[in-house]
Amino acid sequence: MGDEQGGRRAVRRVLRTDSDRLLDAVEELRALEREKRQLDVSSKPFHDLAERVEAKAREVFRLAGQETDDGGRAELLAETDLAAASTLDAADGDEGERQAD
């Protein structure tokens, strides 16, 4: 049971880290976009910053995908834990029936 709880804590920690990284990247994207709005659209600094905005947006999508993948793995782990617990409960019930015989 301790391993199970430790596993759940690890999964929550991974998902929290994913979420924090995603939020940080979104905040950086917003800051870059705000900065870009202050520049003349025909200037080299604007175009350089536009490339940085695009790269950061791609990072946001990559991080969102990572979070989705990790969430899916967490769901599978939870289902596996639930199935294992049900199997153990059923086996314990069978053991009790055998002892009663």
Biopython code that builds the backbone (N, CA, C, O; Angstrom):
import numpy as np
from Bio.PDB.StructureBuilder import StructureBuilder

atoms = [
    (1, "MET", "N", (0.832, -1.201, 0.000)),
    (1, "MET", "CA", (0.000, 0.000, 0.000)),
    (1, "MET", "C", (0.868, 1.253, 0.000)),
    (1, "MET", "O", (0.525, 2.243, -0.646)),
    (2, "GLY", "N", (2.010, 1.219, 0.733)),
    (2, "GLY", "CA", (2.904, 2.370, 0.744)),
    (2, "GLY", "C", (3.476, 2.648, -0.630)),
    (2, "GLY", "O", (3.611, 3.804, -1.031)),
    (3, "ASP", "N", (3.822, 1.565, -1.371)),
    (3, "ASP", "CA", (4.332, 1.738, -2.726)),
    (3, "ASP", "C", (3.284, 2.367, -3.623)),
    (3, "ASP", "O", (3.596, 3.211, -4.463)),
    (4, "GLU", "N", (2.046, 1.955, -3.442)),
    (4, "GLU", "CA", (0.941, 2.484, -4.237)),
    (4, "GLU", "C", (0.788, 3.990, -3.991)),
    (4, "GLU", "O", (0.644, 4.763, -4.938)),
    (5, "GLN", "N", (0.819, 4.400, -2.726)),
    (5, "GLN", "CA", (0.699, 5.822, -2.407)),
    (5, "GLN", "C", (1.903, 6.598, -2.916)),
    (5, "GLN", "O", (1.760, 7.717, -3.408)),
    (6, "GLY", "N", (3.092, 6.007, -2.799)),
    (6, "GLY", "CA", (4.292, 6.654, -3.320)),
    (6, "GLY", "C", (4.211, 6.833, -4.820)),
    (6, "GLY", "O", (4.638, 7.853, -5.361)),
    (7, "GLY", "N", (3.651, 5.817, -5.498)),
    (7, "GLY", "CA", (3.468, 5.912, -6.946)),
    (7, "GLY", "C", (2.498, 7.010, -7.323)),
    (7, "GLY", "O", (2.713, 7.738, -8.292)),
    (8, "ARG", "N", (1.420, 7.127, -6.547)),
    (8, "ARG", "CA", (0.449, 8.199, -6.823)),
    (8, "ARG", "C", (1.069, 9.574, -6.605)),
    (8, "ARG", "O", (0.825, 10.506, -7.372)),
    (9, "ARG", "N", (1.877, 9.689, -5.547)),
    (9, "ARG", "CA", (2.554, 10.973, -5.298)),
    (9, "ARG", "C", (3.509, 11.308, -6.438)),
    (9, "ARG", "O", (3.596, 12.461, -6.861)),
    (10, "ALA", "N", (4.212, 10.317, -6.927)),
    (10, "ALA", "CA", (5.146, 10.536, -8.040)),
    (10, "ALA", "C", (4.396, 10.982, -9.292)),
    (10, "ALA", "O", (4.841, 11.885, -10.001)),
    (11, "VAL", "N", (3.262, 10.350, -9.558)),
    (11, "VAL", "CA", (2.460, 10.722, -10.727)),
    (11, "VAL", "C", (1.954, 12.150, -10.577)),
    (11, "VAL", "O", (2.017, 12.938, -11.521)),
    (12, "ARG", "N", (1.451, 12.485, -9.389)),
    (12, "ARG", "CA", (0.968, 13.861, -9.162)),
    (12, "ARG", "C", (2.101, 14.861, -9.331)),
    (12, "ARG", "O", (1.900, 15.951, -9.866)),
    (13, "ARG", "N", (3.298, 14.488, -8.872)),
    (13, "ARG", "CA", (4.453, 15.386, -8.979)),
    (13, "ARG", "C", (4.808, 15.612, -10.449)),
    (13, "ARG", "O", (5.098, 16.738, -10.851)),
    (14, "VAL", "N", (4.786, 14.551, -11.247)),
    (14, "VAL", "CA", (5.080, 14.677, -12.680)),
    (14, "VAL", "C", (4.046, 15.573, -13.358)),
    (14, "VAL", "O", (4.399, 16.463, -14.132)),
    (15, "LEU", "N", (2.772, 15.334, -13.064)),
    (15, "LEU", "CA", (1.717, 16.146, -13.680)),
    (15, "LEU", "C", (1.808, 17.597, -13.234)),
    (15, "LEU", "O", (1.572, 18.505, -14.031)),
    (16, "ARG", "N", (2.145, 17.823, -11.976)),
    (16, "ARG", "CA", (2.288, 19.205, -11.479)),
    (16, "ARG", "C", (3.457, 19.897, -12.174)),
    (16, "ARG", "O", (3.363, 21.067, -12.546)),
    (17, "THR", "N", (4.554, 19.170, -12.347)),
    (17, "THR", "CA", (5.708, 19.738, -13.047)),
    (17, "THR", "C", (5.346, 20.073, -14.485)),
    (17, "THR", "O", (5.701, 21.140, -14.987)),
    (18, "ASP", "N", (4.633, 19.157, -15.153)),
    (18, "ASP", "CA", (4.172, 19.435, -16.523)),
    (18, "ASP", "C", (3.338, 20.706, -16.562)),
    (18, "ASP", "O", (3.537, 21.565, -17.421)),
    (19, "SER", "N", (2.406, 20.817, -15.630)),
    (19, "SER", "CA", (1.506, 21.963, -15.587)),
    (19, "SER", "C", (2.281, 23.255, -15.331)),
    (19, "SER", "O", (2.028, 24.273, -15.975)),
    (20, "ASP", "N", (3.215, 23.211, -14.398)),
    (20, "ASP", "CA", (4.024, 24.403, -14.094)),
    (20, "ASP", "C", (4.842, 24.833, -15.309)),
    (20, "ASP", "O", (4.931, 26.020, -15.623)),
    (21, "ARG", "N", (5.431, 23.862, -15.980)),
    (21, "ARG", "CA", (6.234, 24.181, -17.166)),
    (21, "ARG", "C", (5.361, 24.785, -18.265)),
    (21, "ARG", "O", (5.771, 25.726, -18.945)),
    (22, "LEU", "N", (4.173, 24.245, -18.432)),
    (22, "LEU", "CA", (3.258, 24.767, -19.448)),
    (22, "LEU", "C", (2.847, 26.200, -19.121)),
    (22, "LEU", "O", (2.866, 27.070, -19.992)),
    (23, "LEU", "N", (2.477, 26.442, -17.868)),
    (23, "LEU", "CA", (2.081, 27.801, -17.477)),
    (23, "LEU", "C", (3.227, 28.797, -17.641)),
    (23, "LEU", "O", (3.015, 29.925, -18.085)),
    (24, "ASP", "N", (4.444, 28.377, -17.283)),
    (24, "ASP", "CA", (5.607, 29.256, -17.459)),
    (24, "ASP", "C", (5.812, 29.595, -18.937)),
    (24, "ASP", "O", (6.071, 30.747, -19.285)),
    (25, "ALA", "N", (5.695, 28.591, -19.797)),
    (25, "ALA", "CA", (5.882, 28.821, -21.230)),
    (25, "ALA", "C", (4.799, 29.746, -21.782)),
    (25, "ALA", "O", (5.087, 30.598, -22.622)),
    (26, "VAL", "N", (3.569, 29.590, -21.324)),
    (26, "VAL", "CA", (2.480, 30.471, -21.772)),
    (26, "VAL", "C", (2.750, 31.906, -21.320)),
    (26, "VAL", "O", (2.537, 32.849, -22.082)),
    (27, "GLU", "N", (3.216, 32.072, -20.089)),
    (27, "GLU", "CA", (3.538, 33.419, -19.601)),
    (27, "GLU", "C", (4.663, 34.046, -20.425)),
    (27, "GLU", "O", (4.616, 35.233, -20.745)),
    (28, "GLU", "N", (5.682, 33.240, -20.768)),
    (28, "GLU", "CA", (6.773, 33.748, -21.601)),
    (28, "GLU", "C", (6.255, 34.124, -22.990)),
    (28, "GLU", "O", (6.661, 35.141, -23.552)),
    (29, "LEU", "N", (5.373, 33.316, -23.532)),
    (29, "LEU", "CA", (4.785, 33.604, -24.840)),
    (29, "LEU", "C", (4.016, 34.922, -24.808)),
    (29, "LEU", "O", (4.132, 35.743, -25.718)),
    (30, "ARG", "N", (3.234, 35.112, -23.756)),
    (30, "ARG", "CA", (2.470, 36.365, -23.627)),
    (30, "ARG", "C", (3.414, 37.574, -23.541)),
    (30, "ARG", "O", (3.168, 38.608, -24.163)),
    (31, "ALA", "N", (4.480, 37.434, -22.775)),
    (31, "ALA", "CA", (5.433, 38.534, -22.629)),
    (31, "ALA", "C", (6.106, 38.857, -23.965)),
    (31, "ALA", "O", (6.264, 40.025, -24.320)),
    (32, "LEU", "N", (6.499, 37.819, -24.697)),
    (32, "LEU", "CA", (7.117, 38.040, -26.005)),
    (32, "LEU", "C", (6.145, 38.707, -26.970)),
    (32, "LEU", "O", (6.521, 39.616, -27.710)),
    (33, "GLU", "N", (4.906, 38.256, -26.960)),
    (33, "GLU", "CA", (3.903, 38.831, -27.860)),
    (33, "GLU", "C", (3.629, 40.301, -27.505)),
    (33, "GLU", "O", (3.478, 41.141, -28.392)),
    (34, "ARG", "N", (3.568, 40.597, -26.219)),
    (34, "ARG", "CA", (3.369, 42.007, -25.804)),
    (34, "ARG", "C", (4.537, 42.874, -26.269)),
    (34, "ARG", "O", (4.347, 43.990, -26.754)),
    (35, "GLU", "N", (5.742, 42.340, -26.112)),
    (35, "GLU", "CA", (6.935, 43.078, -26.550)),
    (35, "GLU", "C", (6.898, 43.299, -28.063)),
    (35, "GLU", "O", (7.232, 44.380, -28.548)),
    (36, "LYS", "N", (6.494, 42.280, -28.793)),
    (36, "LYS", "CA", (6.438, 42.367, -30.255)),
    (36, "LYS", "C", (5.450, 43.439, -30.702)),
    (36, "LYS", "O", (5.676, 44.106, -31.712)),
    (37, "ARG", "N", (4.362, 43.611, -29.963)),
    (37, "ARG", "CA", (3.354, 44.617, -30.318)),
    (37, "ARG", "C", (3.897, 46.040, -30.271)),
    (37, "ARG", "O", (3.344, 46.944, -30.898)),
    (38, "GLN", "N", (4.960, 46.231, -29.541)),
    (38, "GLN", "CA", (5.533, 47.572, -29.398)),
    (38, "GLN", "C", (6.455, 47.937, -30.568)),
    (38, "GLN", "O", (6.866, 49.089, -30.701)),
    (39, "LEU", "N", (6.776, 46.961, -31.406)),
    (39, "LEU", "CA", (7.761, 47.183, -32.468)),
    (39, "LEU", "C", (7.091, 47.490, -33.799)),
    (39, "LEU", "O", (5.944, 47.115, -34.043)),
    (40, "ASP", "N", (7.823, 48.171, -34.639)),
    (40, "ASP", "CA", (7.376, 48.464, -36.002)),
    (40, "ASP", "C", (7.375, 47.152, -36.786)),
    (40, "ASP", "O", (8.377, 46.437, -36.813)),
    (41, "VAL", "N", (6.244, 46.843, -37.423)),
    (41, "VAL", "CA", (6.105, 45.545, -38.078)),
    (41, "VAL", "C", (7.092, 45.339, -39.228)),
    (41, "VAL", "O", (7.340, 44.197, -39.616)),
    (42, "SER", "N", (7.639, 46.372, -39.760)),
    (42, "SER", "CA", (8.584, 46.217, -40.875)),
    (42, "SER", "C", (10.036, 46.180, -40.395)),
    (42, "SER", "O", (10.958, 46.141, -41.210)),
    (43, "SER", "N", (10.240, 46.192, -39.076)),
    (43, "SER", "CA", (11.603, 46.231, -38.559)),
    (43, "SER", "C", (12.193, 44.830, -38.364)),
    (43, "SER", "O", (11.467, 43.854, -38.174)),
    (44, "LYS", "N", (13.515, 44.757, -38.416)),
    (44, "LYS", "CA", (14.202, 43.492, -38.162)),
    (44, "LYS", "C", (13.931, 42.994, -36.744)),
    (44, "LYS", "O", (13.690, 41.800, -36.572)),
    (45, "PRO", "N", (13.959, 43.857, -35.712)),
    (45, "PRO", "CA", (13.644, 43.359, -34.362)),
    (45, "PRO", "C", (12.257, 42.710, -34.268)),
    (45, "PRO", "O", (12.070, 41.736, -33.538)),
    (46, "PHE", "N", (11.290, 43.257, -35.009)),
    (46, "PHE", "CA", (9.947, 42.664, -35.023)),
    (46, "PHE", "C", (10.007, 41.240, -35.580)),
    (46, "PHE", "O", (9.459, 40.312, -34.984)),
    (47, "HIS", "N", (10.659, 41.077, -36.699)),
    (47, "HIS", "CA", (10.726, 39.761, -37.339)),
    (47, "HIS", "C", (11.530, 38.767, -36.502)),
    (47, "HIS", "O", (11.187, 37.587, -36.426)),
    (48, "ASP", "N", (12.599, 39.251, -35.880)),
    (48, "ASP", "CA", (13.375, 38.383, -34.982)),
    (48, "ASP", "C", (12.514, 37.918, -33.809)),
    (48, "ASP", "O", (12.531, 36.748, -33.426)),
    (49, "LEU", "N", (11.773, 38.854, -33.259)),
    (49, "LEU", "CA", (10.909, 38.518, -32.128)),
    (49, "LEU", "C", (9.757, 37.606, -32.566)),
    (49, "LEU", "O", (9.336, 36.725, -31.817)),
    (50, "ALA", "N", (9.255, 37.823, -33.775)),
    (50, "ALA", "CA", (8.192, 36.964, -34.293)),
    (50, "ALA", "C", (8.673, 35.510, -34.374)),
    (50, "ALA", "O", (7.901, 34.589, -34.108)),
    (51, "GLU", "N", (9.929, 35.303, -34.736)),
    (51, "GLU", "CA", (10.485, 33.950, -34.765)),
    (51, "GLU", "C", (10.560, 33.354, -33.354)),
    (51, "GLU", "O", (10.293, 32.169, -33.155)),
    (52, "ARG", "N", (10.920, 34.180, -32.396)),
    (52, "ARG", "CA", (10.959, 33.708, -31.008)),
    (52, "ARG", "C", (9.556, 33.369, -30.504)),
    (52, "ARG", "O", (9.370, 32.391, -29.780)),
    (53, "VAL", "N", (8.576, 34.179, -30.889)),
    (53, "VAL", "CA", (7.181, 33.917, -30.512)),
    (53, "VAL", "C", (6.735, 32.579, -31.100)),
    (53, "VAL", "O", (6.117, 31.765, -30.415)),
    (54, "GLU", "N", (7.051, 32.364, -32.361)),
    (54, "GLU", "CA", (6.660, 31.104, -33.003)),
    (54, "GLU", "C", (7.326, 29.910, -32.314)),
    (54, "GLU", "O", (6.680, 28.887, -32.087)),
    (55, "ALA", "N", (8.603, 30.035, -31.984)),
    (55, "ALA", "CA", (9.313, 28.943, -31.307)),
    (55, "ALA", "C", (8.697, 28.673, -29.934)),
    (55, "ALA", "O", (8.547, 27.519, -29.530)),
    (56, "LYS", "N", (8.348, 29.729, -29.231)),
    (56, "LYS", "CA", (7.744, 29.558, -27.901)),
    (56, "LYS", "C", (6.355, 28.942, -28.030)),
    (56, "LYS", "O", (5.973, 28.113, -27.204)),
    (57, "ALA", "N", (5.596, 29.331, -29.046)),
    (57, "ALA", "CA", (4.272, 28.741, -29.260)),
    (57, "ALA", "C", (4.397, 27.244, -29.547)),
    (57, "ALA", "O", (3.588, 26.450, -29.067)),
    (58, "ARG", "N", (5.396, 26.864, -30.319)),
    (58, "ARG", "CA", (5.624, 25.438, -30.583)),
    (58, "ARG", "C", (5.972, 24.702, -29.282)),
    (58, "ARG", "O", (5.539, 23.571, -29.061)),
    (59, "GLU", "N", (6.750, 25.353, -28.441)),
    (59, "GLU", "CA", (7.087, 24.759, -27.146)),
    (59, "GLU", "C", (5.828, 24.566, -26.297)),
    (59, "GLU", "O", (5.675, 23.538, -25.637)),
    (60, "VAL", "N", (4.930, 25.549, -26.313)),
    (60, "VAL", "CA", (3.678, 25.448, -25.559)),
    (60, "VAL", "C", (2.893, 24.223, -26.029)),
    (60, "VAL", "O", (2.399, 23.453, -25.206)),
    (61, "PHE", "N", (2.775, 24.037, -27.344)),
    (61, "PHE", "CA", (2.047, 22.880, -27.862)),
    (61, "PHE", "C", (2.742, 21.571, -27.496)),
    (61, "PHE", "O", (2.078, 20.584, -27.180)),
    (62, "ARG", "N", (4.078, 21.557, -27.536)),
    (62, "ARG", "CA", (4.819, 20.355, -27.163)),
    (62, "ARG", "C", (4.584, 20.014, -25.692)),
    (62, "ARG", "O", (4.361, 18.855, -25.342)),
    (63, "LEU", "N", (4.637, 21.039, -24.836)),
    (63, "LEU", "CA", (4.414, 20.816, -23.407)),
    (63, "LEU", "C", (2.979, 20.369, -23.126)),
    (63, "LEU", "O", (2.749, 19.518, -22.267)),
    (64, "ALA", "N", (2.031, 20.935, -23.838)),
    (64, "ALA", "CA", (0.635, 20.522, -23.664)),
    (64, "ALA", "C", (0.471, 19.056, -24.069)),
    (64, "ALA", "O", (-0.249, 18.305, -23.411)),
    (65, "GLY", "N", (1.129, 18.656, -25.134)),
    (65, "GLY", "CA", (1.087, 17.258, -25.557)),
    (65, "GLY", "C", (1.723, 16.340, -24.533)),
    (65, "GLY", "O", (1.220, 15.247, -24.273)),
    (66, "GLN", "N", (2.836, 16.786, -23.947)),
    (66, "GLN", "CA", (3.502, 16.004, -22.907)),
    (66, "GLN", "C", (2.580, 15.820, -21.701)),
    (66, "GLN", "O", (2.497, 14.737, -21.120)),
    (67, "GLU", "N", (1.895, 16.902, -21.342)),
    (67, "GLU", "CA", (0.971, 16.831, -20.208)),
    (67, "GLU", "C", (-0.174, 15.850, -20.507)),
    (67, "GLU", "O", (-0.585, 15.085, -19.635)),
    (68, "THR", "N", (-0.673, 15.880, -21.726)),
    (68, "THR", "CA", (-1.724, 14.951, -22.129)),
    (68, "THR", "C", (-1.228, 13.516, -22.057)),
    (68, "THR", "O", (-1.920, 12.638, -21.541)),
    (69, "ASP", "N", (-0.027, 13.278, -22.577)),
    (69, "ASP", "CA", (0.549, 11.928, -22.544)),
    (69, "ASP", "C", (0.741, 11.449, -21.111)),
    (69, "ASP", "O", (0.379, 10.320, -20.779)),
    (70, "ASP", "N", (1.307, 12.300, -20.263)),
    (70, "ASP", "CA", (1.534, 11.922, -18.869)),
    (70, "ASP", "C", (0.210, 11.690, -18.141)),
    (70, "ASP", "O", (0.111, 10.800, -17.296)),
    (71, "GLY", "N", (-0.800, 12.485, -18.465)),
    (71, "GLY", "CA", (-2.116, 12.291, -17.871)),
    (71, "GLY", "C", (-2.716, 10.959, -18.281)),
    (71, "GLY", "O", (-3.347, 10.281, -17.470)),
    (72, "GLY", "N", (-2.522, 10.581, -19.543)),
    (72, "GLY", "CA", (-3.009, 9.286, -20.020)),
    (72, "GLY", "C", (-2.313, 8.135, -19.325)),
    (72, "GLY", "O", (-2.944, 7.143, -18.959)),
    (73, "ARG", "N", (-0.990, 8.274, -19.144)),
    (73, "ARG", "CA", (-0.247, 7.233, -18.424)),
    (73, "ARG", "C", (-0.716, 7.148, -16.974)),
    (73, "ARG", "O", (-0.836, 6.054, -16.422)),
    (74, "ALA", "N", (-0.977, 8.287, -16.363)),
    (74, "ALA", "CA", (-1.457, 8.299, -14.974)),
    (74, "ALA", "C", (-2.813, 7.601, -14.875)),
    (74, "ALA", "O", (-3.071, 6.868, -13.921)),
    (75, "GLU", "N", (-3.665, 7.830, -15.853)),
    (75, "GLU", "CA", (-4.987, 7.189, -15.860)),
    (75, "GLU", "C", (-4.841, 5.671, -15.976)),
    (75, "GLU", "O", (-5.524, 4.921, -15.279)),
    (76, "LEU", "N", (-3.948, 5.225, -16.858)),
    (76, "LEU", "CA", (-3.716, 3.785, -17.006)),
    (76, "LEU", "C", (-3.176, 3.176, -15.717)),
    (76, "LEU", "O", (-3.581, 2.082, -15.324)),
    (77, "LEU", "N", (-2.258, 3.891, -15.060)),
    (77, "LEU", "CA", (-1.723, 3.403, -13.785)),
    (77, "LEU", "C", (-2.831, 3.295, -12.741)),
    (77, "LEU", "O", (-2.894, 2.321, -11.991)),
    (78, "ALA", "N", (-3.694, 4.291, -12.698)),
    (78, "ALA", "CA", (-4.793, 4.272, -11.725)),
    (78, "ALA", "C", (-5.728, 3.108, -12.006)),
    (78, "ALA", "O", (-6.175, 2.429, -11.080)),
    (79, "GLU", "N", (-6.025, 2.873, -13.281)),
    (79, "GLU", "CA", (-6.897, 1.746, -13.639)),
    (79, "GLU", "C", (-6.238, 0.416, -13.275)),
    (79, "GLU", "O", (-6.900, -0.501, -12.789)),
    (80, "THR", "N", (-4.931, 0.321, -13.513)),
    (80, "THR", "CA", (-4.191, -0.895, -13.171)),
    (80, "THR", "C", (-4.201, -1.112, -11.665)),
    (80, "THR", "O", (-4.411, -2.231, -11.197)),
    (81, "ASP", "N", (-3.972, -0.037, -10.900)),
    (81, "ASP", "CA", (-4.006, -0.132, -9.435)),
    (81, "ASP", "C", (-5.380, -0.572, -8.957)),
    (81, "ASP", "O", (-5.488, -1.402, -8.054)),
    (82, "LEU", "N", (-6.427, -0.022, -9.554)),
    (82, "LEU", "CA", (-7.800, -0.365, -9.171)),
    (82, "LEU", "C", (-8.093, -1.835, -9.486)),
    (82, "LEU", "O", (-8.693, -2.546, -8.680)),
    (83, "ALA", "N", (-7.663, -2.272, -10.659)),
    (83, "ALA", "CA", (-7.883, -3.673, -11.045)),
    (83, "ALA", "C", (-7.112, -4.609, -10.121)),
    (83, "ALA", "O", (-7.627, -5.653, -9.722)),
    (84, "ALA", "N", (-5.880, -4.240, -9.779)),
    (84, "ALA", "CA", (-5.081, -5.077, -8.882)),
    (84, "ALA", "C", (-5.721, -5.144, -7.504)),
    (84, "ALA", "O", (-5.763, -6.208, -6.887)),
    (85, "ALA", "N", (-6.218, -4.011, -7.023)),
    (85, "ALA", "CA", (-6.877, -3.985, -5.714)),
    (85, "ALA", "C", (-8.133, -4.846, -5.728)),
    (85, "ALA", "O", (-8.415, -5.547, -4.756)),
    (86, "SER", "N", (-8.890, -4.800, -6.822)),
    (86, "SER", "CA", (-10.099, -5.623, -6.935)),
    (86, "SER", "C", (-9.741, -7.102, -6.947)),
    (86, "SER", "O", (-10.432, -7.923, -6.344)),
    (87, "THR", "N", (-8.655, -7.436, -7.641)),
    (87, "THR", "CA", (-8.206, -8.829, -7.691)),
    (87, "THR", "C", (-7.785, -9.307, -6.314)),
    (87, "THR", "O", (-8.111, -10.422, -5.908)),
    (88, "LEU", "N", (-7.055, -8.456, -5.593)),
    (88, "LEU", "CA", (-6.632, -8.816, -4.236)),
    (88, "LEU", "C", (-7.832, -8.975, -3.311)),
    (88, "LEU", "O", (-7.885, -9.902, -2.504)),
    (89, "ASP", "N", (-8.790, -8.067, -3.434)),
    (89, "ASP", "CA", (-9.995, -8.159, -2.600)),
    (89, "ASP", "C", (-10.746, -9.456, -2.894)),
    (89, "ASP", "O", (-11.222, -10.120, -1.973)),
    (90, "ALA", "N", (-10.850, -9.813, -4.159)),
    (90, "ALA", "CA", (-11.547, -11.040, -4.543)),
    (90, "ALA", "C", (-10.795, -12.260, -4.017)),
    (90, "ALA", "O", (-11.403, -13.212, -3.529)),
    (91, "ALA", "N", (-9.463, -12.220, -4.121)),
    (91, "ALA", "CA", (-8.662, -13.337, -3.625)),
    (91, "ALA", "C", (-8.791, -13.461, -2.116)),
    (91, "ALA", "O", (-8.859, -14.571, -1.590)),
    (92, "ASP", "N", (-8.825, -12.342, -1.419)),
    (92, "ASP", "CA", (-9.020, -12.369, 0.037)),
    (92, "ASP", "C", (-10.375, -12.956, 0.369)),
    (92, "ASP", "O", (-10.500, -13.696, 1.345)),
    (93, "GLY", "N", (-11.380, -12.651, -0.408)),
    (93, "GLY", "CA", (-12.729, -13.192, -0.175)),
    (93, "GLY", "C", (-12.739, -14.695, -0.412)),
    (93, "GLY", "O", (-13.369, -15.437, 0.341)),
    (94, "ASP", "N", (-12.049, -15.149, -1.449)),
    (94, "ASP", "CA", (-11.965, -16.592, -1.719)),
    (94, "ASP", "C", (-11.253, -17.307, -0.593)),
    (94, "ASP", "O", (-11.663, -18.396, -0.192)),
    (95, "GLU", "N", (-10.195, -16.711, -0.079)),
    (95, "GLU", "CA", (-9.427, -17.298, 1.025)),
    (95, "GLU", "C", (-10.310, -17.449, 2.253)),
    (95, "GLU", "O", (-10.255, -18.464, 2.947)),
    (96, "GLY", "N", (-11.123, -16.436, 2.518)),
    (96, "GLY", "CA", (-12.027, -16.487, 3.670)),
    (96, "GLY", "C", (-13.054, -17.585, 3.523)),
    (96, "GLY", "O", (-13.416, -18.246, 4.496)),
    (97, "GLU", "N", (-13.536, -17.784, 2.274)),
    (97, "GLU", "CA", (-14.517, -18.846, 2.028)),
    (97, "GLU", "C", (-13.892, -20.219, 2.225)),
    (97, "GLU", "O", (-14.522, -21.124, 2.771)),
    (98, "ARG", "N", (-12.610, -20.372, 1.764)),
    (98, "ARG", "CA", (-11.941, -21.656, 1.902)),
    (98, "ARG", "C", (-11.708, -21.988, 3.384)),
    (98, "ARG", "O", (-11.836, -23.144, 3.790)),
    (99, "GLN", "N", (-11.369, -20.985, 4.179)),
    (99, "GLN", "CA", (-11.115, -21.220, 5.599)),
    (99, "GLN", "C", (-12.407, -21.583, 6.320)),
    (99, "GLN", "O", (-12.378, -22.335, 7.294)),
    (100, "ALA", "N", (-13.528, -21.066, 5.859)),
    (100, "ALA", "CA", (-14.808, -21.352, 6.485)),
    (100, "ALA", "C", (-15.252, -22.790, 6.215)),
    (100, "ALA", "O", (-16.003, -23.372, 6.997)),
    (101, "ASP", "N", (-14.767, -23.372, 5.070)),
    (101, "ASP", "CA", (-15.161, -24.746, 4.712)),
    (101, "ASP", "C", (-14.532, -25.744, 5.570)),
    (101, "ASP", "O", (-14.762, -26.940, 5.397)),
]
sb = StructureBuilder()
sb.init_structure("model")
sb.init_model(0)
sb.init_chain("A")
sb.init_seg("    ")
for serial, (resi, resn, name, xyz) in enumerate(atoms, 1):
    if name == "N":
        sb.init_residue(resn, " ", resi, " ")
    sb.init_atom(name, np.array(xyz, "f"), 0.0, 1.0, " ", f" {name:<3s}", serial, name[0])
structure = sb.get_structure()
